[in-house]
Amino acid sequence: RTRVEVSSLNDGGWSLADVATKALLEKLKKSGTQLGEYVKGEIYYGIKTGLNEAFVIDAETKARLTGEDAKSADLIKPFLAGRDIKRYAPPESDKFLIFTRRGTDIKKYPAIEKHLLQFKAQLTPKPDTYKGSEWEGRKAGNYKWFEIQDAVDYYAEFEKKKIIYPNICKQPEFAFDVEGLYTNQKCFIISLEDKYLLGVLNSRVSFFLFQQILPKLRGDFYEPSYVYFKDFPIANATQAQRGEIEKLVERMLELKRKAAVSGGMEREQVEAFIKRTDKEIDAAVYGLYELTAEEIKVVEGGT
């Protein structure tokens, strides 16, 4: 039988977590630094174009636009969708974004202007004076027809080395981007080159926090939206502890790169090393939070 504290059954909502789980959650919440404070608010939403059909292009279209006008390359960025992000795996995408941010002089990019013109009716923002109910274009806003719908004032953060993750996932799916990828609105980015943080966020402890704190969606999916995710406790570590986890994460990233290009027996060997390294990272993270053997059982029993 599962023991439940009577005190947890209050008017503010019932918590059916068993005693050990609840105690562990409270211990974790009191340890370390909240994620929002740790990253100093440097978590950003992906880009919402308002019409992906116009702004998101394939490699063939990119080649055509840059062939017509070499300057087109200045506005074309590698573009990642949430479904492309896998835990520790090198993020890859065959899509590109025409990033016409606020203030873009479209006349300097004739090939891109010509491409976007075919969508002009669908791209035009709804005027404030429009009283109808079936506007063909995009929502009202302070942007020109050829510009990305959202302002994206933080666009420079996409150019940095960073942690990226999808807004809906079944488990922690944090990856490390070194290519300056832009992402769609189904992703978030943490614009820090922090492999220690990457290891903590991909750990079994993090998965336990997913299960206990995040909203759970249909199909066992979780939604790590900032309002909840910012409260995740990130353990304070000594320099030696940080260094140990960073080395393990660097090894994991290299193994994932090898796995992506390996096959057959070699792939099996790499996968075995990945599992071993995963366990080493989990063990190191357990140490960070000073978990007992019984508390580790709670984490691993739940995840």
N, C-alpha and C positions, 0 to 999 in steps of 0.2 A: 504493500500500500504506500501511497505518496502522502507524506505529512504536509499539511497546509496550516499556516498560522491563521488563527481566527482573526487576529488584528489586521490581516491583509484584506479581509472581506468588509470593506467600508463603503460608504455612500458614494465616494468618488470613483468607484469602479472596482471590480473584483480582480485580484491577482491570484491566479491558481498555480503560480510557480511554487515548487516545493521549497522547503526550508533551506536546503543546501544551495540550491540555485539562487534563491533570493539573497542569501548571505554573500555568495560569491559576487553577484552583480553589485551589491552595495560596496563590497571591498574594492572592486575594480573602479567603480565610479569615484571613489575617494583617492585613487592612486594616480600619480602623474599629472599631466596637463591636458585640459580639454582641447580637442583637435582644432576648434575654431581659433583658440588662443595660440596654439602651437604653430599654426600656419599663418598667423596674423591676418586672418580673413582672406588669404590668397587662394580661395576656391572660386572658380568661375564656371559659368554655364556655357555650353556650346552655342554655336551660331544658328539662329533661326533666320532663314533667308526670306520667308514669305512665299516663295515659289521655287522649290528645288528643281523643278523641270527646266527652269531657265538658268539657274546659277550652278547647279551641280552637273558636271560634264565627265565624259569618259576620256581615256587616253587618246583615242582617235580624234575627238573634237579638240582636245588641247593641241595636238600636233597640227591640226588644220589652222587653228587660230594663231598659233605662234609662227606658222609658215606664212600666213597672210601678212602678219605684222609682228616682228620680233618683240616689240614692246608689250605685247599681250602677256608675256611671261611674268611681267611685274605684278599682274593682278591675279594670276592663277596659282592657287595653293593646293598642296596635297590635302585630301579631305577624308576624314574618318567618321564612320557611323558607329553607334553604340554596339551593334552586333559584331563589329570587327575586333572588339577588345576582349582579349583573353588573358587570364591570370599569368603574369610574368612574361607572356609571349611577346616577341617583337611585333608591334602593331603594323599592319600592312593594309593598304587600300588601293584599289585601281580607279578611284574616283578623284575628281579635282573640283575645287571651288573657285568660281569667279568672284573674287572678293572686292566688290565695288563699294567700299565703305564711304561714310559721309565725307563729302568734300572732294570726291573723285571727279576729275575733269574728263568726262567720257570722250570728248572730242580728241583727246590725245591717244585714244585706243580705238581706232576705227573698226578693226575686225571684231572686237568685243561689242562695240555699239551695234554693229550690223547683226551680230548673233542675238543680242538681247531685243532688238527691234521687233523680231518676229513674235515676241511675247508681250509687247508693250501694253496691249489692252488688259492683259491679266496682271501686269506689274504695276499699273498706275494706282497710286493710293487714293482711297475714297475721299472726295472733297468734303469739307465741313458743310457745304451748302447742299449736298446731295440728300434728297428726302425719300428716295425710293427704297425698296427692300431687297433688290437683287443686283447689287453692284458686281460687275465682272472682275474687277481688279482686287488689289490688296486692301487691307484695313487702312483706316485714316491714320496719318502720322506725318511727322516732320522729316520726310525723306523723299528723294526724287525717284521717278519711275525706274531708273536703272540702278539704284542703290540697294544694298542689302537692307532688309526691313528694320532690323534692330541696329542701334548705334554701335555696339561692340567697341566702346571706348578703350577696353582692355585688350584690344587685338594683339598688342605686342607680346602679351603673355604666351600666346600660342607659339611664338617663334623660339621659346626657351626650351631647355631640357626640363621635363616635367613628368608628373604622375597623372595618368588619365584613367577614368573608369566610367562604366555605363550607368545610366540612372535607374535601370531595372536589371536585376541579376539574381541568380539562385544561390550564389556564394560570393565572397569577396573576389572581385575580378579586376585587380589593380595592375596596370602595366606601366612600363617606363618608356617614354618617348624621347629619342635623341634627334629626331628628324625635323622637328618644328612643324608637326602636323596640326592642321586646324580640325575641329570636330563639329559635328552637328549638335542639335539641341537635345539629343538623347545621351549626351555625355557630359561629364564634368572634368575640369582639369585642376590640379593643384600645382601651381607654377613654382615648384621647388625641386631642385636636383638633390633629393634626399632619399637615399637607398635604405637608410635605417627606417624611416617612416614607411617605405614601401613594404619592407619585411614585416613590420608590426601589423599593417593593414591587411596583409594577405594571410596572416596567421590564424590558427584555430581559435585563439582568444578573440580575434576580431570577428570571426564567424559566430562565436557565442554571443557577442554583443549585437551582431546583426539580428540574431534570433530573439533576443530579449528586448531590443530597443526599437528597431525599425518596423514600419508598417509592413505587414505581410499581405501580398497580393495573391490573386488566384494562381494556381499552378505552382505553389511554393516559391514564388518570386519575392524579392525584397526591393524596396525603393530607398536607397541611401540619399534622400534629399537633405539639403543642408540643415534644415530646421531641426532634424534629429541627429544627423551625422556629426554636426559640430560639437556635440556633447560627448563623443567617444573619448575615453581617457587614453592618452598616449603616455606610456611609462617614461619616467625620467631615467636616464641611463648615464653611467659613467663613460668616460672616453673609451675605456677598454671594452665595455659592453656594446657601445655603438660600433666600434671597429669590428668586433666579432660578427655582428649581424650584417654590417655592410659587406664584409668579405663573403659571407654566405649568400647574400642576395646577388652580388656580382657573379658568383659561381652559378647561381640559379639562372640568371639572365643569359649567361653564356651557354648553359645546357639547353635552355629553351631555343636559343638560336641554332644550336646543333640539331636539335630535334626537328626543327622546321625544314632542314635540308637533308636529313638522314632517312634511311629506309632499311628494311629487313632486320638483320641481327644487330647492326649498329644502332638502329632506332630503339630496339629493346634494351640495349645496354644503357643508352642515354636516359631512357625513361626510368630505369632502375636507379641511376644516379640522381635523377630529379626527385624521386620518392624519398631517397635517403636524405638529400639536402633539405627537402620540405620538413622532414622530421627534426632535423638539426635546428632549423629556424624556429620551429614550434617550441623545441626544448629551451632555446635561448630566450624566447619571449616569455615562456613560463617563469624563467628565472628573473626576468625584468620585473614581473608583477609579484614575485615572491609567492608563487602558488604552491600549496602543499600537494602531496600525492593524492589526497582525497579531492581537492579542488580540481586537479588535472583530470580526474575521473569524471567530474561533473561536466567539464568542458568537452572532453572527448566522447562522453556518453550522449551529449546533446548534438554534437556536430558529426 
